[in-house]
Amino acid sequence: SPLACGVRSVFLVYVVTVVLESVAALYEPSKSAIIPMLVPDEDLLKKATTLAVLSWATMAAMGASLGGFAVATFGVNICFVINSVSFAGSAFLMWCVGGSWDASSGKNVHDHLSLWSQFTNMTADGVKYLRSSSFGPFVFMKFSCALIFGPADVLNVAFSEQPGNGKDSSERLGLLFGFVGIGCIIGPIFADANTDMKDPRSLERACILALVVMAIAYLGMGYFQPFESICFFTTLRAAGSAVAWVDSSLILQKFSSPQMLGRVTAVEYSLATLSEAASALAAGILQDDVGLSPQGVSYVMAVTGTVISLTWLLYCSLDKKNRISSEETVPSKGLDFNRHTLLGEEDPLLP
């Protein structure tokens, strides 16, 4: 990134972005899949998953705010150097994580195959597992969430550059990202107090309510002009996205087997990344080619969030046969089993 800034190459910026997102595509599913193995108890799993998001949100709130002021004071290159050092420190801490956990159960049936054959067969197994599981549709919850929050970064930049708000645009952008972190702290804490892993429907309701909150936040961002109002509704939007992100993860972690959870979360994060990229691109097109203001794009996202919320509400209300509250563990060629059956526990949702 410093090289891209030094030579002023937009192409290199895109290359670096692709590399970073490729690494994130490996890291995020792995992180989500490893937590249930480190914390097998469901009540503690809920707190551990929430804590992981709170840790990220705290660093986002502090780092983004400090980053905005650092860019304004020291320039972009110094910030990239600091960021690189922080990644190295994070890698070392991850290397220090101990434990006797192991997602494999005996010999892998794909070991004798080529790397490409392993990839295609394991992908097919993952898809088959999701299709035979009543919780499968919830891999689309993050997809829906990302479709709504995708334009957030684009809008944050646009709102920070609007005249009449005082302060340097870099400082305003840092403040907005700081409020994103604050929202991601507040939302999961509130949801944790009002949901229960023993009642999956409470997680389901929290996800749907979070989508509604995001739609309301975009409506407020479109209607209210002052920068202080934008900060407030940015916090509200981030709180909703964090709740949907955490609770949808908890649903999949609760019902997926450890052997399949990596593939389940890989599908989930792939869909979410695709959705976020498409939504952000659409927001840029609406501003640059269609000529909509940031407020106009916010109205569009408010309508989009409302439609998505109503769709999930309708699905969860009508499709009771496949609702997670009535999950059944009917094996399908050795693939349709959940965490409870694998750990030798009685499934609390079985009749």
Sequence and secondary structure as in RCSB ss.txt:
>XXXX:A:sequence
SPLACGVRSVFLVYVVTVVLESVAALYEPSKSAIIPMLVPDEDLLKKATTLAVLSWATMAAMGASLGGFAVATFG
VNICFVINSVSFAGSAFLMWCVGGSWDASSGKNVHDHLSLWSQFTNMTADGVKYLRSSSFGPFVFMKFSCALIFG
PADVLNVAFSEQPGNGKDSSERLGLLFGFVGIGCIIGPIFADANTDMKDPRSLERACILALVVMAIAYLGMGYFQ
PFESICFFTTLRAAGSAVAWVDSSLILQKFSSPQMLGRVTAVEYSLATLSEAASALAAGILQDDVGLSPQGVSYV
MAVTGTVISLTWLLYCSLDKKNRISSEETVPSKGLDFNRHTLLGEEDPLLP
>XXXX:A:secstr
 HHHHHHT HHHHHHHHHHHHHHHHHHHHHHHHHHHHH  SHHHHHHHHHHHHHHHHHHHHHHHHHHHHHHHHH 
HHHHHHHHHHHHHHHHHHHHT      S  SS TTTTS HHHHHHHHHHHHHHHHHTSTTGGGGHHHHHHHHHHT
THHHHHHHHHT TTS S HHHHHHHHHHHHHHHHHHHHHHHHHT BTTBHHHHHHHHHHHHHHHHHHHHHHHH  
SHHHHHHHHHHHHHHHHHHHHHHHHHHHHHS HHHHHHHHHHHHHHHHHHHHHHHHHHHHHHHTS   HHHHHHH
HHHHHHHHHHHHHHHHHH GGG GGG     STT    HHHHTT   TT  
